[in-house]
Every structure is written in C-alpha cells, then in structure tokens.
Amino acid sequence: MIVIPAIDLKEGKCVRLLQGRKDEVTVYSDDPVSVAKKWQGLGGELLHVVDLDGAFTGEQRNFSSIRAIREAIAIPIEVGGGIRDIERIKKLIDLGVDRTIIGTAAAIKPEIVSAACKMFPDKILVGIDAKEGKVAVRGWVEITELDAVEFAKQMQDAGVAGIIYTDISRDGMLTGPNLDAMAAMVESVEIPVIASGGVSKLDDIKNLMHINKLWGVITGKALYSGSMKLEEAIDLTKGEQ
C-alpha cells in the first residue's frame, strides 16, 4: 500500500475543505508548486490533485496550477475535479497528467467512462464518493440512490484502471477511515482501490494496511495539520518502522 499526498486547488491556492463544504475553507499555501515539491522531496511516489472549483462548477479553473505542478515534479500525478467530458481528459493527458479521475460524470453519464477507457487505456480512474453506501455527486452536494459497491463493479466492467473510494462522512474530520466500507469495496472488485477520507494519524495507516489488496491511501488534512508526517507514513508502509 502506498501513501499518496493530496493537493486540493481552489482559486490557484492549496486548500482543504471540511467535509467538502465550499464555505469551510482553510488555505494552506498560495504556492501549490512548492507544496508538490515538498511532498515529492519527502518520498511521495504519486501526487493526488483535485480542482475543487471544477468539482463544484464543472468548469476547471486551476489548469495553470496543474500545468505548473506537472512541470515541477517528476513523480506521477493523478488529477480530478470537474472532468466531465473527453476533451478535458485529453487536455490533461496531453499536459502530462498520468491519470485522470472521473467522478460526477461517471455516475450521471457512465458512457463517458467507457469511451475514455477505450481512448486512454490505463489512464482513467473513477472517484466514488459515498455516504452510507450511496454515491454522492457534484462536489458531494447530492446523494444518489446508486449503491457504491455495485457502481464500482460497473466501472470495472467499463475498463477503468482503478477506484478512488471516499467515505465523505469521514473526509477532513480526522476521525479515522471507515474500515468496514473500505474492505467491502476492495473485496468487491479486482482492480486497484485507493482509500480516501478520514486519515488522521499513523494508526489509521496501520489499520488500512490490514485490508488485504488495498492499493493505496490518499491523505491531505492530516499532513497539512501536522497530525501525521508523510515520511513516517511511508516508512510504516515499507516496513521501516
């Protein structure tokens, strides 16, 4: 299991939201590039980048910041937020983004996922945000009737390279991940699953490591608040602690 640091972009700044609420913003840096370099320097093997303006509006507004991050670091990056058509996927991949994450569009227009997977094999991830087992869309403001596990199976059949699964009731709260829901998701599919949401300390990483076949874990607020150090989390997963 690898530890994946996150950068959430809003109006060109590195921020975190409390439970995805756009009015609960903490700005951590005006310079996302320096943050990306920091995470790479501390041993990050993959960077998770979210365009929050895109997630809420469907229009990507942090493209220049994403470009700057891509040019500044050597490790792979995955990008999500507001990616709702093939043209945007192509634009990001042409920029050098290694994998793009489709969220809302996957739930509303799943045919986009199938088409994208055919055009860009191994470069499409689907982000499944769930509350009480149901898929949430449009920056978490709408809860659908879609069952998260069944939806993951559909996305696997469509050809996606992996699933990023977030329990939105835990995200940004530093209360620990929903281990049962995460384990159920990992067991339901054969493709890689990345956990997101709720990680606050090294013990949360240890607990996630007990989920057999969990591919990775994304962490953001814990790193920015100082409640967990990236290098210690990486050492733990590599058996060096």
C-alpha positions, 0 to 999 in steps of 0.5 A: 500500500502506498501513501499518496499526498493530496493537493486540493486547488481552489482559486490557484491556492492549496486548500482543504475543505471540511467535509467538502463544504465550499464555505469551510475553507482553510488555505494552506499555501498560495504556492501549490508548486512548492507544496508538490515539491515538498511532498515529492522531496519527502518520498511521495511516489504519486501526487493526488490533485483535485480542482475543487472549483471544477468539482463544484462548477464543472468548469476547471479553473486551476489548469495553470496550477496543474500545468505548473505542478506537472512541470515541477515534479517528476513523480506521477500525478493523478488529477480530478475535479470537474472532468466531465467530458473527453476533451478535458481528459485529453487536455490533461493527458496531453499536459502530462497528467498520468491519470485522470479521475472521473467522478460526477460524470461517471455516475450521471453519464457512465458512457463517458467512462467507457469511451475514455477507457477505450481512448486512454487505456490505463489512464482513467480512474473513477472517484466514488464518493459515498455516504452510507453506501450511496454515491454522492455527486457534484462536489458531494452536494447530492446523494444518489440512490446508486449503491457504491459497491455495485457502481464500482463493479460497473466501472470495472466492467467499463475498463477503468484502471482503478477506484478512488473510494471516499467515505465523505462522512469521514473526509477532513474530520480526522476521525479515522477511515471507515474500515468496514466500507473500505474492505467491502469495496476492495473485496468487491472488485479486482482492480486497484482501490485507493482509500480516501477520507478520514486519515488522521494519524499513523494508526489509521495507516496501520489499520488500512494496511490490514485490508488485504489488496488495498492499493493505496491511501490518499491523505491531505488534512492530516499532513497539512495539520501536522497530525501525521508526517508523510515520511513516517507514513511511508516508512510504516508502509515499507516496513521501516518502522 
